[in-house]
Amino acid sequence: MIKLLVIEDDRTLSENIREIVAEIGEVTQAYDGSEGLYEAQSGIYDLIILDLMLPEMNGYEVLAKIRQHAIQTPVLILTAKDGLEDKVTGFQKGADDYLTKPFYREELLMRIKALLKRSLGLFNENQVVYNELICNLSTNEVMFQGEILPIQGKEFSLLVYFLQNKGIILTKEQIFDRIWGFDSETTITVVEVYISNLRKHLRNTGIDKEIRTLRNVGYIMQGD
């Protein structure tokens, strides 16, 4: 499941954005700069939609701090500030795209899909492909060499998360927050159980060996 973070203080507009992008993935909303920065620093989101004029901390500051913490999540700035200087500043701070208000629903969706395709390796808008392994985000099915693998539910979400972050260390905390959520009553030890099960289901593909355990740190998926 794709995870999107919307940082927008206008609650009516935030809700409108949530309704528009809900077809793409799960949406979390933050209503001020501090709350938005806290969420963004978790590193569990696939894309951030960021307003510039926010209480407590403006969007430029939020963006700068995100990048200072080496979080490379794509950021789409959505704002009424349409001057060239504003756009240049946004890109200099680390924005990936810039859309001014008011905006068309279709354009917002198009820009988000373009960013996700570039950053996550999505093909045909609904697949994550790795060599001969295909994860269909519409049906939540995993296929390898034409055969469906018994990978479902949170195992599917875990596999996609690894594929989308190849070569990046993921801590147990990040994985837990991403797959089970901050408010889950499950304990963090569930991460080890699900990774063990995922490896078993990937054994015949050889991809299981590419998911490495980094003791006292987390996990990393190697490969091309």
C-alpha positions in Angstrom: 0.0 0.0 0.0 1.3 3.4 -1.0 1.5 5.9 1.9 0.9 9.6 1.3 1.4 12.4 3.8 -0.6 15.7 3.3 0.7 18.7 5.3 -1.9 21.4 4.9 -3.4 23.6 7.6 -6.6 24.4 5.7 -8.7 21.4 6.9 -11.3 21.7 4.2 -8.6 21.7 1.5 -6.7 18.9 3.2 -9.9 16.8 3.2 -10.4 17.6 -0.5 -6.9 16.5 -1.3 -7.3 13.3 0.8 -10.4 12.4 -1.2 -8.6 13.0 -4.5 -5.5 11.0 -3.7 -7.2 8.2 -1.7 -7.4 6.2 -4.9 -3.6 6.0 -5.0 -2.9 5.0 -1.4 -3.4 5.5 2.3 -3.4 9.1 3.4 -2.1 10.7 6.7 -2.9 14.3 7.4 -0.9 16.9 9.4 -2.2 20.4 10.0 0.9 22.4 11.0 4.6 22.4 10.2 5.8 20.8 13.4 3.3 17.9 13.2 4.2 17.5 9.5 7.9 17.4 10.2 7.4 14.8 12.9 5.4 12.5 10.6 7.9 13.1 7.7 10.9 12.2 9.8 9.5 8.7 10.4 10.6 7.9 6.9 7.6 5.6 6.2 5.9 7.7 3.5 6.2 7.3 -0.2 5.3 10.9 -1.1 4.6 14.2 0.8 2.2 16.9 -0.3 3.4 20.1 1.4 1.8 23.5 1.8 4.2 26.4 2.3 2.1 28.7 4.5 1.9 26.7 7.7 1.6 27.6 11.4 4.5 26.9 13.7 6.9 26.2 10.9 6.6 27.1 7.3 6.8 24.6 4.4 10.3 25.8 3.4 11.6 25.0 6.9 9.9 21.7 7.0 11.4 20.7 3.6 14.9 21.9 4.6 14.8 19.9 7.8 13.5 16.8 6.0 16.4 16.9 3.6 18.9 17.6 6.4 17.9 14.4 8.0 18.7 12.6 4.7 15.0 11.7 4.1 14.7 11.5 0.3 10.9 11.1 0.2 9.5 12.9 -2.9 7.9 16.2 -2.0 5.2 17.9 -4.0 4.8 21.6 -2.9 1.2 22.7 -3.2 0.7 26.4 -2.6 -0.9 29.7 -3.6 2.6 31.2 -3.9 3.1 31.2 -7.6 6.1 33.6 -8.1 9.2 32.4 -9.9 11.3 33.2 -6.8 9.0 31.0 -4.6 9.4 28.1 -7.0 13.2 28.5 -7.2 13.4 28.5 -3.4 11.2 25.4 -3.2 13.4 23.5 -5.6 16.6 24.7 -3.9 15.3 23.4 -0.5 14.7 20.0 -2.1 11.2 19.9 -3.6 10.6 17.4 -6.4 7.7 19.2 -8.0 5.6 22.4 -7.5 1.9 22.9 -8.1 0.0 26.1 -7.5 -3.5 26.6 -6.1 -6.1 26.4 -7.4 -5.3 23.2 -9.2 -7.2 20.6 -11.3 -7.8 17.2 -9.8 -6.4 15.5 -12.8 -3.2 17.5 -12.7 -2.6 16.7 -9.1 -3.1 13.0 -9.7 -0.9 13.1 -12.8 2.0 14.7 -10.9 1.8 12.4 -8.0 1.8 9.3 -10.2 4.7 10.7 -12.1 6.7 11.2 -8.9 5.8 7.7 -7.6 6.7 6.1 -10.9 10.1 7.7 -10.8 10.9 7.1 -7.2 9.4 3.7 -6.6 9.8 1.9 -9.9 6.1 1.6 -10.5 5.2 0.4 -14.0 1.8 0.7 -15.7 0.9 2.6 -12.5 0.1 -0.5 -10.5 3.1 -2.8 -10.4 6.5 -3.0 -8.7 8.8 -5.1 -10.8 12.1 -6.7 -9.7 13.7 -9.0 -12.3 11.2 -11.7 -12.8 9.2 -10.9 -9.7 6.0 -8.8 -10.2 4.0 -7.3 -7.4 0.5 -6.2 -8.6 -0.6 -3.3 -6.4 -4.2 -3.6 -7.7 -4.7 -7.3 -6.8 -2.0 -7.6 -4.1 -0.7 -10.7 -5.9 3.0 -11.6 -6.3 4.1 -13.5 -9.4 7.4 -15.1 -10.2 8.0 -16.6 -13.7 4.2 -16.6 -14.3 3.3 -18.4 -11.0 1.5 -16.8 -8.1 3.4 -17.0 -4.8 1.6 -17.4 -1.4 2.5 -13.9 -0.3 -0.5 -12.0 1.1 -1.6 -9.3 3.5 1.2 -7.7 5.5 3.8 -10.0 3.9 2.8 -8.5 0.6 3.2 -4.9 2.0 6.5 -5.9 3.6 7.9 -7.2 0.3 6.8 -4.1 -1.6 8.4 -1.9 1.1 11.7 -3.7 0.7 11.5 -3.5 -3.1 10.8 0.2 -3.0 13.8 0.7 -0.7 16.5 -1.5 -2.2 19.9 -0.6 -0.8 18.5 1.4 2.1 18.7 0.2 5.7 15.3 -0.1 7.3 15.1 -0.3 11.0 12.6 -2.5 12.8 10.8 0.6 14.0 10.4 2.0 10.5 9.1 -1.4 9.3 6.7 -1.7 12.2 5.4 1.9 11.8 5.0 1.5 8.1 3.3 -1.9 8.0 1.4 -2.1 11.3 1.1 1.6 12.2 1.9 3.8 15.1 -1.3 2.8 17.0 -1.0 -0.9 16.6 -1.3 -3.0 19.7 1.0 -5.6 18.2 4.6 -5.7 19.6 7.6 -5.0 17.4 8.8 -8.6 17.5 6.1 -9.4 14.9 8.5 -7.9 12.3 11.0 -10.8 12.7 8.2 -13.3 12.4 6.9 -11.8 9.1 10.3 -11.4 7.6 11.1 -15.0 8.4 7.8 -16.1 6.7 8.5 -13.8 3.7 11.9 -15.4 3.2 10.4 -18.9 3.2 7.9 -17.9 0.5 10.7 -16.3 -1.6 13.1 -19.3 -1.2 12.5 -20.7 -4.7 13.1 -17.3 -6.3 16.5 -16.8 -4.7 15.4 -13.3 -3.6 15.2 -14.4 0.0 19.0 -14.2 0.2 18.9 -10.6 -0.7 17.1 -9.6 2.4 19.9 -9.2 4.9 19.6 -8.8 8.7 21.9 -6.2 10.2 22.3 -7.0 13.8 21.0 -4.4 16.2 20.2 -2.1 13.3 17.5 -3.6 11.0 17.3 -5.0 7.5 18.5 -4.2 4.0 17.5 -5.6 0.7 20.4 -5.8 -1.7 20.4 -6.5 -5.4 20.4 -4.5 -8.6 
